[in-house]
Amino acid sequence: MLEDDFNDVLGKAIRRLGISSSDLEISERSLSKLLAGEMNEDFIKKTAPLLNLNAEKLIQLKNYSPAVTAPDFLHTYVSPYGHLGVNAFVVETSSYLLIFDTGTDSEDLLKWISERSEKTALLYITHDHADHTAGVHEFKKREITVIYPENATDQVYDNFFFKCLDVAGHCSPATAYLLESSTLESPLCIVGDAVFAGSIGGCKSTHAYSIAIPNIKENLLTLPLDTILCSGHGPLTTVGQELENNPFF
């Protein structure tokens, strides 16, 4: 299941571009029906280009289910938030537990970490929204180092090269964390809420939206097509599948 349906995508684009029904050349009633989830392909084909969305991808979004096999070293913890929950991820190396975000409830994650006390645990935050940082105080109690986006730097952890990418827009600052290694079949990137399977994170203003799209296109969608994208909500996806299926691109 995806984080956003077609009407969620429409709503995000409309709100962040500040566009009205008259700008879209359809009635308020017709627009309201679309935003309520009533599919009308003719209206979508008419309005999507005005919103810089791909109409065919938007229409087919209901059929999109990204196919990704998670590597063995990647662990996902889902805690309650919205209809799908919020994701926290752990990349386990021979010496480190690299944790990305806390979710809204870190109890199970912290228990799992405590069972691997021989490894150094580091918590990286993708962006400072409450559903991704609710457990930070619990990590600090356990003296786990917390690194926020503005303080993150490129590092090497065992055989993983760890690179920080700017994905500000949905939230600023925001950092995606790219892991590459000669031992990996595919690169792995934890992207927070910058991009979801079939959508992007909502933006608070037209200015934020104007930052988000270029950052995603330049810093994420230029990665190798098989790069696995680990989003803050919804399923894993890849760069190639988002280029092929995401209506924003």
C-alpha positions in Angstrom: 0.0 0.0 0.0 1.2 3.5 -0.9 1.4 6.5 1.5 -0.6 8.7 -1.0 -3.5 8.0 -3.3 -3.9 10.0 -6.6 -6.1 12.6 -4.8 -3.4 13.1 -2.1 -0.9 13.8 -4.8 -3.2 16.3 -6.5 -3.8 18.0 -3.1 -0.1 18.3 -2.4 0.6 19.9 -5.8 -2.4 22.2 -5.7 -1.7 23.5 -2.1 1.9 24.0 -2.7 1.5 25.8 -6.0 -1.3 27.9 -4.7 -3.5 27.0 -7.6 -7.3 27.4 -7.6 -10.1 25.6 -9.5 -10.3 28.5 -11.9 -6.6 28.2 -12.6 -7.2 24.6 -13.5 -10.2 25.5 -15.6 -12.6 23.1 -13.9 -15.5 23.8 -11.5 -15.0 23.9 -7.7 -17.4 21.0 -7.5 -15.4 18.9 -9.9 -12.2 19.7 -8.1 -13.8 18.8 -4.8 -14.8 15.4 -6.1 -11.3 14.8 -7.4 -9.7 15.7 -4.0 -12.3 13.5 -2.3 -11.0 10.5 -4.3 -13.5 10.3 -7.1 -11.4 9.3 -10.2 -12.2 11.3 -13.4 -9.5 10.5 -16.0 -10.6 13.4 -18.3 -10.2 15.9 -15.5 -6.9 14.5 -14.5 -5.6 14.6 -18.0 -6.7 18.3 -18.1 -5.4 19.4 -14.7 -2.2 17.3 -14.2 0.0 19.2 -16.7 -1.0 22.5 -15.1 0.3 21.1 -11.8 3.5 19.7 -13.3 2.3 16.2 -12.7 2.3 13.3 -15.2 -1.3 12.5 -15.9 -0.8 8.8 -16.9 1.3 8.1 -13.9 -1.3 9.7 -11.7 -4.1 7.6 -13.2 -2.1 4.4 -12.8 -1.0 5.2 -9.3 -3.6 2.8 -7.9 -1.9 -0.1 -9.6 1.6 0.9 -8.5 3.3 -1.5 -6.0 7.1 -1.1 -6.0 9.0 -4.4 -6.0 12.1 -4.3 -3.7 14.0 -7.0 -1.8 15.4 -5.6 1.4 19.0 -6.5 2.0 19.7 -8.7 5.1 21.5 -5.9 7.0 18.5 -3.5 6.8 16.0 -3.7 9.6 12.7 -1.7 9.5 10.6 -0.7 12.5 7.1 0.7 11.9 5.4 2.7 14.7 1.9 4.2 14.7 1.3 7.3 12.7 -1.4 7.9 10.0 -2.8 5.0 8.1 0.6 3.3 7.3 2.7 4.3 10.3 6.2 5.8 10.3 9.4 4.0 9.4 12.6 3.8 11.4 15.5 1.9 9.9 18.7 0.3 11.1 21.7 -0.6 9.0 23.7 -3.3 10.8 27.4 -3.6 10.1 30.0 -5.7 11.8 30.8 -3.0 14.3 27.9 -0.5 14.1 24.1 -0.1 14.4 23.3 2.9 12.2 19.8 4.0 13.2 17.7 6.4 11.1 14.9 8.2 12.9 13.0 6.9 16.0 9.4 6.7 14.9 6.7 7.5 17.4 7.4 4.5 19.6 10.9 3.2 20.0 10.4 0.5 22.6 10.9 -2.5 20.3 13.8 -0.8 18.4 15.6 0.0 21.7 15.1 -3.5 23.0 16.7 -4.9 19.7 19.6 -2.5 20.0 20.2 -3.4 23.7 20.6 -7.1 22.6 23.5 -6.0 20.5 25.4 -3.9 23.0 28.7 -5.0 21.6 28.1 -2.7 18.6 28.3 1.1 18.5 24.9 2.6 18.1 24.5 5.9 16.3 21.1 7.7 15.7 20.8 9.8 12.5 17.8 12.0 12.1 16.6 12.7 8.6 14.5 15.7 9.6 13.1 17.3 12.7 9.4 16.3 12.6 7.8 14.8 15.7 6.9 11.5 14.1 10.5 10.9 13.3 12.1 12.2 16.5 9.6 11.3 19.2 12.0 8.8 20.8 15.2 10.9 20.8 15.1 11.5 24.5 15.0 7.7 25.1 18.1 7.2 22.9 19.9 10.0 24.8 19.1 8.3 28.1 21.0 5.3 26.8 23.9 7.5 25.8 23.4 6.8 22.1 24.9 9.7 20.0 22.2 11.6 18.1 23.2 13.3 14.8 20.9 15.9 13.3 20.8 16.8 9.6 22.7 20.0 10.0 25.5 18.2 11.8 25.8 15.0 9.6 29.0 14.5 7.7 30.2 11.9 5.2 31.7 8.9 7.1 33.1 5.4 6.6 31.5 2.6 8.8 33.3 -0.7 8.3 33.0 -1.4 4.6 30.2 1.1 4.1 30.8 4.6 2.6 28.2 6.9 4.1 27.3 10.1 2.2 24.9 12.9 3.2 22.6 14.4 0.6 20.6 17.6 0.9 16.8 16.9 0.6 15.5 20.1 2.2 11.9 21.1 1.2 9.4 19.0 3.1 11.4 20.1 6.1 14.5 22.3 6.2 17.2 21.2 7.0 16.7 17.6 5.9 19.3 15.0 5.0 19.2 11.7 3.1 21.9 9.2 3.9 23.4 7.2 1.0 25.3 4.0 1.8 27.5 2.5 -0.8 29.9 -0.5 -0.7 31.7 -2.8 -3.1 29.9 -5.6 -1.2 26.4 -4.2 -1.9 24.3 -5.4 -4.9 22.6 -2.0 -4.9 23.2 1.3 -3.1 20.9 2.1 -0.2 19.5 5.6 0.6 17.4 6.6 3.6 15.4 9.5 2.4 13.1 10.5 5.2 10.0 12.2 3.9 11.6 13.7 0.8 10.1 11.2 -1.5 7.6 8.3 -1.1 6.7 5.5 -3.4 4.6 7.4 -5.9 4.7 10.7 -4.2 6.7 13.3 -2.2 6.5 14.7 1.3 4.1 17.7 1.6 5.6 21.2 1.6 4.4 24.1 3.8 4.8 26.8 1.2 5.4 27.4 -2.5 8.9 28.4 -1.6 9.5 25.1 0.2 8.0 23.2 -2.8 10.4 25.1 -5.1 13.3 23.8 -3.0 12.0 20.2 -2.6 11.6 19.2 -6.3 15.1 20.3 -7.5 16.8 18.7 -4.4 15.0 15.4 -5.1 15.8 15.5 -8.9 19.4 16.5 -8.4 20.4 14.6 -5.3 18.2 11.5 -5.4 17.0 10.8 -8.9 20.5 11.0 -10.3 21.6 8.0 -8.2 21.9 4.6 -9.9 18.5 3.3 -11.0 18.8 0.3 -8.7 19.4 2.4 -5.6 17.0 1.4 -2.9 15.1 4.3 -1.4 13.9 3.9 2.2 11.2 6.4 2.8 9.8 7.6 6.1 6.3 6.3 5.3 5.2 3.5 3.0 7.1 0.8 1.2 10.7 0.6 -0.1 11.2 1.7 -3.6 14.0 2.4 -6.1 15.2 5.3 -8.1 14.3 3.6 -11.3 10.8 2.7 -10.2 10.1 6.3 -9.1 11.3 7.7 -12.4 8.9 5.3 -14.1 5.9 5.6 -11.8 6.0 8.8 -9.6 3.6 11.5 -11.0 5.9 14.3 -9.7 8.7 13.3 -12.1 
